[in-house]
Amino acid sequence: MNWNKFLSEGEKAVRLIREGLKKRNINAGESIITPFKTDEDIPIYNETGEKLFWISVKTVSGYIKDPIRQMPSNYQGWMCGEVESKQWINPPAVIIWYCLNTNTAWGTITPKRLSTKWIIFPDRYGKVIDKRKTNLTGKIHYLYPSYCVPTKEIINKQEVINYIQKLSL
């Protein structure tokens, strides 16, 4: 695998989820870059074109069929976003994880104050090497401190869809 293929996995997951939402008559738009230079994967609009909220999509490698029981070793939760990222000024309404190898999707509803509900991994910047990025680029990359969603906060695909449909009415 090369770096471009790695980046294209995320784009593919976003595209598949956007298409699935559109099939369900949800006005899912193209990804946008914010004034903070962060991306909003799938903005959701009302019928007049006003943005209501956005969805963050996370691509998962491996072969995940049961996200509750298949947590990667040494993780305390599913990573959902960098702690220092400016996107958290305008947090998404929903985070969706998608495993391309199994077409399995799951998600969580984003709380207003992430730090009161979710844990942070790793504990210190630079503590854990990102093996996948390091292997793909040949340079050492570290995992940034990220919010992690404990499995008790995970909802299944249908619950995610129901919540998005409710928000977009």
C-alpha positions as CSV (number, residue, x, y, z in Angstrom):
1,M,0.0,0.0,0.0
2,N,1.2,3.5,-0.7
3,W,0.3,6.9,0.8
4,N,-2.0,7.9,-2.0
5,K,-4.0,4.7,-1.6
6,F,-4.2,5.4,2.1
7,L,-5.7,8.8,1.5
8,S,-8.1,7.4,-1.1
9,E,-9.5,5.0,1.4
10,G,-10.9,7.9,3.4
11,E,-12.3,9.5,0.3
12,K,-14.0,6.3,-0.7
13,A,-15.6,5.8,2.8
14,V,-16.9,9.3,2.7
15,R,-18.3,8.8,-0.8
16,L,-20.0,5.5,0.1
17,I,-21.6,7.0,3.2
18,R,-22.7,10.2,1.4
19,E,-24.3,8.0,-1.3
20,G,-26.1,5.9,1.3
21,L,-27.5,9.0,3.0
22,K,-28.7,10.4,-0.3
23,K,-30.5,7.1,-1.1
24,R,-32.4,7.8,2.2
25,N,-33.4,11.3,1.0
26,I,-30.9,13.1,3.3
27,N,-29.4,16.2,1.7
28,A,-25.8,15.2,2.1
29,G,-23.3,17.6,0.5
30,E,-19.7,17.4,-0.7
31,S,-16.9,17.7,1.8
32,I,-15.9,21.3,2.6
33,I,-12.8,22.9,4.0
34,T,-13.5,25.3,6.9
35,P,-11.8,28.7,7.4
36,F,-9.6,26.8,9.9
37,K,-8.3,24.6,7.1
38,T,-10.0,21.5,8.6
39,D,-12.5,19.4,6.7
40,E,-16.1,18.6,7.3
41,D,-16.6,15.3,5.7
42,I,-20.3,15.3,5.0
43,P,-22.3,18.5,5.6
44,I,-26.1,18.0,5.8
45,Y,-28.3,20.7,4.4
46,N,-32.0,21.5,4.6
47,E,-34.2,21.9,1.5
48,T,-33.2,25.6,1.2
49,G,-29.5,24.8,1.2
50,E,-28.8,25.9,4.8
51,K,-26.2,23.7,6.5
52,L,-27.8,22.0,9.5
53,F,-24.8,20.0,10.8
54,W,-22.0,17.8,9.6
55,I,-20.8,14.2,9.9
56,S,-17.3,13.1,10.5
57,V,-16.2,9.9,8.8
58,K,-13.3,7.7,10.1
59,T,-11.9,4.9,8.0
60,V,-10.9,1.8,9.9
61,S,-8.4,-0.7,8.6
62,G,-8.4,-4.4,9.4
63,Y,-11.4,-6.7,9.4
64,I,-14.0,-5.3,11.8
65,K,-17.4,-6.9,12.0
66,D,-18.2,-6.2,15.6
67,P,-16.8,-2.9,16.8
68,I,-17.9,-3.5,20.4
69,R,-15.8,-6.6,20.8
70,Q,-13.0,-5.9,18.2
71,M,-11.3,-2.9,19.8
72,P,-7.7,-2.7,18.7
73,S,-5.2,-3.8,21.3
74,N,-4.2,-1.0,23.8
75,Y,-7.1,1.2,22.7
76,Q,-9.6,2.4,25.3
77,G,-12.0,3.6,22.6
78,W,-12.5,4.3,18.9
79,M,-10.5,7.3,17.9
80,C,-12.7,10.1,16.6
81,G,-10.5,13.2,16.2
82,E,-7.5,15.1,17.3
83,V,-7.8,17.0,20.5
84,E,-6.1,20.1,19.2
85,S,-7.9,20.2,15.8
86,K,-9.8,23.4,15.2
87,Q,-12.7,21.3,13.9
88,W,-13.8,20.9,17.5
89,I,-14.8,24.6,17.6
90,N,-17.6,23.4,15.4
91,P,-18.0,19.7,16.4
92,P,-19.9,17.3,14.1
93,A,-23.3,16.0,15.2
94,V,-22.4,12.4,14.4
95,I,-19.2,10.4,13.9
96,I,-19.3,7.4,11.7
97,W,-16.6,4.7,11.5
98,Y,-16.5,2.6,8.4
99,C,-14.5,-0.5,7.7
100,L,-13.9,-0.8,4.0
101,N,-12.9,-4.5,4.2
102,T,-16.2,-5.6,5.7
103,N,-18.6,-2.7,4.8
104,T,-19.4,-2.4,8.5
105,A,-20.4,1.0,9.8
106,W,-21.0,2.2,13.4
107,G,-21.1,5.6,15.1
108,T,-21.7,7.8,18.0
109,I,-23.6,11.0,18.7
110,T,-21.2,13.9,19.5
111,P,-21.7,15.5,22.9
112,K,-21.5,19.3,23.2
113,R,-18.4,19.1,25.5
114,L,-16.3,16.2,24.3
115,S,-13.8,16.3,27.1
116,T,-16.5,15.7,29.8
117,K,-17.6,12.5,28.1
118,W,-14.7,10.9,26.2
119,I,-11.2,9.9,27.0
120,I,-7.9,11.0,25.3
121,F,-5.4,8.7,23.7
122,P,-2.4,8.7,23.7
123,D,-1.8,10.3,27.1
124,R,1.1,12.4,25.7
125,Y,2.0,13.7,22.3
126,G,4.5,11.5,20.6
127,K,4.1,8.6,22.9
128,V,2.8,6.2,20.4
129,I,4.1,5.7,16.8
130,D,1.5,5.6,14.1
131,K,2.7,2.3,12.6
132,R,0.5,2.5,9.5
133,K,1.6,6.0,8.4
134,T,5.2,5.2,9.3
135,N,5.2,2.1,7.2
136,L,3.6,3.9,4.2
137,T,5.8,6.9,4.2
138,G,9.1,5.6,5.5
139,K,9.2,8.4,8.1
140,I,8.2,8.2,11.7
141,H,4.7,9.6,12.4
142,Y,3.2,9.8,15.9
143,L,-0.4,9.6,16.9
144,Y,-1.7,13.0,18.0
145,P,-3.7,13.1,21.2
146,S,-7.2,12.1,20.1
147,Y,-10.6,11.8,21.6
148,C,-11.6,8.2,22.0
149,V,-15.2,7.0,22.2
150,P,-15.6,4.1,24.7
151,T,-17.6,1.2,23.4
152,K,-20.6,2.0,25.7
153,E,-21.0,5.2,23.6
154,I,-21.2,3.3,20.2
155,I,-24.4,3.0,18.3
156,N,-25.1,0.7,15.4
157,K,-25.6,1.7,11.8
158,Q,-29.4,1.9,11.9
159,E,-29.3,4.0,15.1
160,V,-26.9,6.4,13.3
161,I,-29.2,6.6,10.3
162,N,-32.3,7.2,12.5
163,Y,-30.5,10.0,14.4
164,I,-29.4,11.7,11.2
165,Q,-32.9,11.5,9.7
166,K,-34.3,13.0,12.9
167,L,-31.9,15.9,12.8
168,S,-32.4,16.6,9.2
169,L,-36.2,16.9,9.3
